[in-house]
Amino acid sequence: PGDKDFAEFDKTVSFCLDRGQMVCELPLITEKNIDKLKPLYEHLKEKNWLDKTIIYTNCDEADEETFNSKNIPFYEEMKKRYPDLRIFAATEYHDGIDKACNIWLNDLSTAKGMDFAAKNKGRASLWTYYCGIPIRCDFFTSRDNQPLMLLERPGIESRVPFWIAWKYGVEGIFIYAGNNTVPKQISEDGMLWEENRTGCWIYSGHLNGDGFLMYPPHIPGIRMKILRDGLEDYGYLMELKKALPEIKDPSLRARA
């Protein structure tokens, strides 16, 4: 949005928040245009929306050298200028992970496993990150040993992330580009589509379904529906936790 006219921006954000959206991502910035964020930041502060917005770090999936030389200085500068804006980063674990982000997106095949990630996140909020394959990282385990939201993978893998989130106290689940419109040619039958891939990913070949969960025009895929099942599972666990103090029967309490 422009420096002064936030009417369309406010309309869109209000529409989403009123329907349950919990967080929205701001456009990417770099060290060179960091000042351009100030009008929007002040507007978000005035609207009391800063706790509902996040912005990505300056270098994606950084190796150790880039993490120390790029991510950390960027975070420090952003915090000087925009102290209440949360910065998130997808990266394998690096010492001092919370020196570069408020929210750490941890891929399950890196970071030495979820137990390690939960214990070493520092002050950062721990989110899990699901994509076809992360780059510039050392793998703790095969990517086949984690849930992957790809077309060829079992559907249960789109439900398990919410169970993992409950077990390890994960505060958010991030799906790589789940709103991309990969299919480009749609017939009169909206379920018939042709894949829009002219090349392949550098490391892994084709990752079918990586980047989209819906088909044009607005048709939810099976994976999207299974994600909803997982979210409902999480809700049931929340209700069980709230009910736990009221369960008097020892055997039922033990089960709970």
Salt bridges, closest charged atoms under 4 A:
ASP10 OD1 - HIS43 NE2 2.65
ASP35 OD1 - ARG81 NH1 2.10
ASP51 OD1 - LYS52 NZ 3.41
GLU77 OE2 - ARG81 NE 2.73
ASP98 OD2 - ARG123 NE 3.23
ASP144 OD1 - ARG153 NH1 2.92
GLU157 OE1 - ARG153 NE 2.98
GLU195 OE2 - ARG197 NE 2.73
ASP233 OD2 - ARG159 NE 2.60
GLU239 OE2 - LYS242 NZ 3.00
